[in-house]
């Protein structure tokens, strides 16, 4: 009762083909392949975008004095007279 033999897998495959049909299985396979390809392309584009953003002109630099002065706004509260 441990692992399945090749005959068990062939019977399962035969039942699946009989239930769904070869045309529907082919369509499902091509849809799944397209989804995997799209995911891989998205991951590749995402990593290229991350690399570009990290080295681009707007890349965030550590806490330097010039960067801190530009991003910090000092405001003194003034009382109304």
Buried (B, 14 or more C-beta within 10 A) or exposed (E): EEEEEEEEEEEEEEEEEEEEEEEEEEEEEEEEEEEEEEEEEEEEEEEEEEEEEEEEEEEEEEEEEEEEEEEEEEEEEEEEE
